[in-house]
């Protein structure tokens, strides 16, 4: 199959899902180096991936509503792509795609479609179940005649970000980063349980660094944890950027976090991730490369809330129910921490 002259990729959010698009970019560039790639991405997400070489970025400001859509459409006026990869099924993204002209409009299979997705596409990726989100996104090249056989990120991290991270700690003491807040509140663990694990890590001679964005929810969670810690961690909440966060991931040994964007950012640089999974299935949305260090209570949650094992509920079901994360005990996390720590020696 001949290569298209141009491809438009539409995946605006969220941070974790945007990292899953990067291997697809590399797959397309390796197979078809002459094909022009344009990626419509969210304003925040562009700060993470917007310096990928060989890609034109068009920013979609979700907060601007219809005006944000009009800005994207104006930026692409008069252009027609060989293919549009419509990798987001939310209604807003489906409406956004209507202003993008393309000969081939590739979207999700019927089972993964919603919000009128089928009306804005004319081709679909293969219908599969049991896939990680990254694999589903990678399959968008298959209708074009390609196959994603390698997963590579290489998201650029500027020297100044590495320099900033080096200023935060400079010795070789093993470092546990704790990013406690997901944008999905029901995926968050209790502050007192984070504090207990963080204090335990200090007794094992680890440095503990509390991280997170500047939002009120993240600051509130950080303050609640700090108030409960017997040993004060280094608190960098709200003090980094996405690139500085990536640089910290390059320097640390382990990240403790619920299912969230930082989980997937850390995975791209090979940092071990102690993910907390009860509300979501780590096989679908956990750290792609290595889930050995995660706590997985998803099956327990399925039995508790739905009365049947996870194998009998639809793939991708989120169990975001009040109290679901309480299924993860402090001892569960300490056990995985010790396993990860032992693997370093």
C-alpha positions as CSV (number, residue, x, y, z in Angstrom):
1,X,0.0,0.0,0.0
2,X,1.4,3.4,-1.0
3,X,2.0,5.9,1.8
4,X,-0.4,8.8,2.1
5,X,1.1,12.3,1.6
6,X,-0.3,13.5,4.9
7,X,-1.9,12.1,8.0
8,X,-3.8,14.0,10.7
9,X,-3.9,12.5,14.2
10,X,-6.7,13.6,16.5
11,X,-6.1,12.8,20.1
12,X,-6.3,15.8,22.3
13,X,-6.2,14.3,25.8
14,X,-5.5,13.1,28.4
15,X,-1.9,13.1,29.4
16,X,-1.6,9.4,29.8
17,X,-3.4,8.7,26.5
18,X,-1.3,11.2,24.7
19,X,1.9,9.3,25.7
20,X,0.3,6.2,24.1
21,X,0.1,8.0,20.8
22,X,3.9,8.6,20.7
23,X,4.8,5.0,19.7
24,X,2.3,5.3,16.8
25,X,4.1,8.5,15.6
26,X,7.4,6.6,15.6
27,X,5.8,3.7,13.7
28,X,4.5,6.1,11.0
29,X,7.7,8.0,10.7
30,X,9.8,4.9,10.4
31,X,7.6,3.3,7.7
32,X,6.9,6.6,5.8
33,X,9.5,9.2,6.5
34,X,8.1,11.4,3.8
35,X,4.5,11.5,5.1
36,X,3.6,14.8,6.7
37,X,2.1,14.3,10.2
38,X,-0.2,16.7,11.9
39,X,-1.3,16.1,15.5
40,X,-4.3,17.9,17.0
41,X,-3.6,17.9,20.7
42,X,-4.8,19.6,23.9
43,X,-3.2,22.8,25.2
44,X,-1.7,21.1,28.3
45,X,-0.8,17.9,26.5
46,X,1.2,19.9,23.9
47,X,3.6,21.0,26.7
48,X,4.6,17.4,27.1
49,X,4.8,16.2,23.5
50,X,4.9,19.3,21.4
51,X,8.6,19.1,20.7
52,X,8.5,15.7,19.1
53,X,10.6,16.1,15.9
54,X,9.0,15.9,12.5
55,X,5.4,16.5,13.7
56,X,3.2,19.6,13.1
57,X,1.1,20.4,16.1
58,X,-2.2,22.2,16.2
59,X,-3.4,23.1,19.6
60,X,-7.0,22.6,20.7
61,X,-8.0,24.7,23.7
62,X,-10.8,22.6,25.3
63,X,-11.5,25.4,27.8
64,X,-12.4,27.8,24.9
65,X,-15.4,25.7,23.8
66,X,-16.7,26.4,20.3
67,X,-14.1,29.2,19.9
68,X,-11.4,26.6,20.4
69,X,-12.9,24.4,17.7
70,X,-13.1,27.3,15.3
71,X,-9.4,28.0,15.9
72,X,-8.5,24.5,14.9
73,X,-10.7,24.6,11.9
74,X,-9.2,27.9,10.8
75,X,-5.6,26.6,11.2
76,X,-6.5,23.7,8.8
77,X,-8.6,25.6,6.4
78,X,-7.9,24.7,2.7
79,X,-6.1,21.5,3.6
80,X,-7.1,17.9,3.0
81,X,-5.3,15.0,4.5
82,X,-4.8,11.5,3.1
83,X,-6.1,10.1,6.3
84,X,-7.5,11.2,9.6
85,X,-6.9,9.0,12.6
86,X,-9.8,9.8,14.9
87,X,-8.5,8.4,18.1
88,X,-10.9,9.9,20.6
89,X,-14.6,9.0,20.9
90,X,-15.9,11.8,23.1
91,X,-18.6,13.9,21.6
92,X,-16.5,17.1,21.7
93,X,-13.7,15.3,19.7
94,X,-16.2,13.9,17.2
95,X,-17.6,17.4,16.6
96,X,-14.1,18.8,16.3
97,X,-13.3,16.2,13.6
98,X,-16.1,17.4,11.4
99,X,-14.0,20.4,10.4
100,X,-11.1,18.3,9.2
101,X,-11.1,17.2,5.6
102,X,-9.6,13.8,4.8
103,X,-10.0,11.0,2.2
104,X,-9.9,8.3,4.8
105,X,-11.4,8.8,8.3
106,X,-10.3,5.9,10.5
107,X,-12.0,5.4,13.9
108,X,-12.7,2.8,16.6
109,X,-14.6,-0.5,16.0
110,X,-18.3,-0.6,16.9
111,X,-17.8,-1.9,20.5
112,X,-15.5,1.0,21.4
113,X,-17.6,3.7,19.6
114,X,-19.9,6.2,21.4
115,X,-21.2,9.7,21.2
116,X,-21.9,9.6,17.4
117,X,-18.4,8.4,16.6
118,X,-19.6,6.2,13.7
119,X,-21.0,9.2,11.9
120,X,-17.7,11.0,11.6
121,X,-15.6,8.1,10.3
122,X,-15.7,5.8,7.2
123,X,-13.2,3.1,8.3
124,X,-12.6,1.3,11.6
125,X,-9.7,-0.3,13.4
126,X,-9.9,-4.1,14.0
127,X,-12.4,-5.2,16.6
128,X,-10.5,-6.7,19.5
129,X,-11.0,-7.0,23.3
130,X,-8.4,-7.4,26.0
131,X,-6.1,-4.8,24.7
132,X,-4.1,-2.2,26.6
133,X,-5.0,1.4,25.6
134,X,-1.6,1.7,23.9
135,X,-2.2,-1.3,21.8
136,X,-5.6,0.0,20.7
137,X,-4.1,3.3,19.7
138,X,-1.3,1.5,17.9
139,X,-3.7,-0.4,15.8
140,X,-4.8,2.8,14.0
141,X,-2.0,2.2,11.5
142,X,-3.4,-1.2,10.5
143,X,-6.1,0.0,8.1
144,X,-3.2,1.9,6.4
145,X,-1.4,-1.4,5.9
146,X,1.1,-1.0,8.8
147,X,1.7,-2.8,12.1
148,X,3.1,-1.4,15.3
149,X,5.8,-3.9,16.2
150,X,7.9,-1.7,18.4
151,X,7.0,0.6,21.3
152,X,9.3,3.5,21.5
153,X,8.7,6.9,23.2
154,X,11.8,9.1,23.2
155,X,9.8,12.1,24.4
156,X,12.4,15.0,24.5
157,X,13.4,16.3,27.9
158,X,15.4,19.6,27.7
159,X,18.7,20.0,29.4
160,X,17.3,22.8,31.6
161,X,14.7,20.4,33.0
162,X,17.4,17.8,33.8
163,X,19.4,20.6,35.5
164,X,16.4,21.6,37.6
165,X,15.8,18.0,38.7
166,X,19.4,17.6,39.7
167,X,19.1,20.7,41.9
168,X,16.3,19.0,43.9
169,X,18.4,16.2,45.1
170,X,22.0,15.3,44.2
171,X,23.1,12.1,45.9
172,X,22.5,8.5,45.1
173,X,20.0,7.8,47.9
174,X,17.1,5.7,46.4
175,X,14.1,8.0,45.8
176,X,10.4,7.3,46.0
177,X,8.2,9.8,44.1
178,X,4.6,10.0,45.3
179,X,2.1,11.5,42.9
180,X,-1.1,11.0,44.9
181,X,-3.9,12.6,42.9
182,X,-5.8,11.5,39.9
183,X,-8.1,13.8,38.1
184,X,-10.7,11.1,38.7
185,X,-11.4,11.6,42.5
186,X,-12.7,8.1,43.0
187,X,-9.3,6.6,41.9
188,X,-7.5,8.4,44.8
189,X,-6.2,6.6,47.9
190,X,-6.6,7.9,51.4
191,X,-4.1,10.5,52.6
192,X,-3.4,8.6,55.8
193,X,-2.5,5.5,53.8
194,X,-0.1,7.5,51.6
195,X,1.5,8.9,54.7
196,X,2.0,5.5,56.3
197,X,3.7,4.2,53.2
198,X,5.9,7.3,52.9
199,X,7.0,7.0,56.5
200,X,7.8,3.4,56.0
201,X,10.0,4.2,53.0
202,X,11.9,6.6,55.2
203,X,12.6,3.9,57.7
204,X,14.1,1.9,54.8
205,X,16.5,4.8,54.1
206,X,14.7,6.0,51.0
207,X,14.2,9.7,50.1
208,X,10.5,10.5,49.6
209,X,9.4,13.3,47.3
210,X,5.8,14.5,47.1
211,X,4.8,15.7,43.6
212,X,1.7,17.0,41.8
213,X,0.3,19.9,39.8
214,X,-0.8,23.3,41.0
215,X,-4.6,22.6,41.0
216,X,-6.5,23.2,44.3
217,X,-7.4,19.5,44.5
218,X,-3.7,18.4,44.2
219,X,-2.6,21.0,46.8
220,X,-5.3,19.9,49.2
221,X,-4.3,16.3,48.9
222,X,-0.7,17.2,49.4
223,X,-1.4,19.2,52.5
224,X,-3.6,16.4,53.9
225,X,-0.7,13.9,53.5
226,X,1.9,16.3,54.9
227,X,-0.1,16.8,58.0
228,X,-0.1,13.1,58.6
229,X,3.5,12.3,57.8
230,X,5.8,11.7,60.8
231,X,8.8,12.2,58.6
232,X,8.4,15.3,56.3
233,X,9.0,14.5,52.6
234,X,10.5,16.9,50.1
235,X,7.3,18.7,48.9
236,X,7.6,19.8,45.2
237,X,3.8,19.9,44.6
238,X,3.0,22.6,42.1
239,X,6.7,23.5,41.6
240,X,7.4,21.6,38.4
241,X,6.4,21.6,34.7
242,X,5.6,18.5,32.7
243,X,9.2,18.5,31.3
244,X,10.6,18.9,34.8
245,X,8.4,16.1,36.0
246,X,9.9,13.9,33.2
247,X,13.4,14.8,34.4
248,X,12.5,13.8,38.0
249,X,11.2,10.5,36.7
250,X,14.6,10.0,35.0
251,X,16.4,10.4,38.4
252,X,14.1,8.4,40.7
253,X,13.8,4.7,41.4
254,X,10.1,4.3,42.0
255,X,6.8,6.2,41.6
256,X,3.7,5.6,43.8
257,X,0.5,6.8,42.1
258,X,-3.1,5.9,41.3
259,X,-4.1,5.5,37.7
260,X,-3.1,8.9,36.3
261,X,-1.1,10.8,33.7
262,X,2.1,10.7,35.7
263,X,1.9,6.9,35.8
264,X,2.2,6.8,32.0
265,X,4.8,9.6,31.8
266,X,7.0,7.6,34.2
267,X,6.6,4.5,32.2
268,X,7.9,6.2,29.1
269,X,11.4,6.7,30.7
270,X,11.5,3.2,32.3
271,X,10.8,4.3,35.9
272,X,9.3,1.5,38.0
273,X,5.6,2.3,38.9
274,X,3.8,1.2,42.0
275,X,0.4,1.8,40.6
276,X,-2.8,1.6,42.7
277,X,-5.5,-0.2,40.8
278,X,-9.0,-1.0,42.1
279,X,-11.2,1.4,40.1
280,X,-9.5,0.5,36.8
281,X,-8.0,-2.5,35.2
282,X,-4.2,-2.4,35.1
283,X,-4.1,-4.8,32.2
284,X,-6.0,-2.1,30.2
285,X,-4.7,1.2,31.6
286,X,-1.8,0.4,33.9
287,X,1.8,1.2,33.1
288,X,2.3,-0.5,29.7
289,X,5.9,-1.7,29.9
290,X,6.0,-3.3,33.4
291,X,3.1,-3.9,35.8
292,X,5.0,-6.1,38.2
293,X,5.1,-3.5,40.9
294,X,1.4,-2.5,40.8
295,X,-1.3,-3.4,43.4
296,X,-4.2,-5.0,41.5
297,X,-7.5,-5.2,43.4
298,X,-9.6,-4.8,40.2
299,X,-11.0,-8.3,40.4
300,X,-11.8,-8.0,44.1
301,X,-13.6,-4.7,43.2
302,X,-15.6,-6.4,40.5
303,X,-16.7,-9.2,42.8
304,X,-17.6,-6.7,45.6
305,X,-19.5,-4.2,43.4
306,X,-20.9,-6.4,40.6
307,X,-21.0,-9.8,42.1
308,X,-18.9,-11.4,39.5
309,X,-15.2,-11.7,38.6
310,X,-13.5,-9.1,36.3
311,X,-13.3,-11.7,33.5
312,X,-17.1,-11.6,33.3
313,X,-17.6,-7.8,33.0
314,X,-17.0,-5.8,29.8
315,X,-13.4,-5.0,29.1
316,X,-12.5,-1.5,30.1
317,X,-15.3,-1.2,32.8
318,X,-14.3,1.4,35.3
319,X,-15.3,0.6,38.9
320,X,-15.2,4.2,40.1
321,X,-17.4,3.7,43.2
322,X,-17.2,5.3,46.6
323,X,-14.8,3.3,48.8
324,X,-13.4,1.2,46.0
325,X,-9.8,2.3,46.6
326,X,-10.1,1.3,50.3
327,X,-9.7,-2.3,49.0
328,X,-6.0,-1.5,48.8
329,X,-4.4,-1.8,52.2
330,X,-1.2,-0.2,53.4
331,X,0.4,-3.6,53.7
332,X,-0.4,-4.4,50.0
333,X,1.6,-1.3,49.0
334,X,4.5,-2.0,51.3
335,X,4.8,-5.5,49.9
336,X,5.1,-4.1,46.4
337,X,7.5,-1.4,47.6
338,X,9.7,-4.1,49.1
339,X,9.6,-6.1,45.9
340,X,10.6,-3.1,43.8
341,X,13.3,-2.1,46.3
342,X,14.8,-5.7,46.2
343,X,14.9,-5.6,42.4
344,X,17.3,-2.6,42.6
345,X,20.0,-4.4,44.5
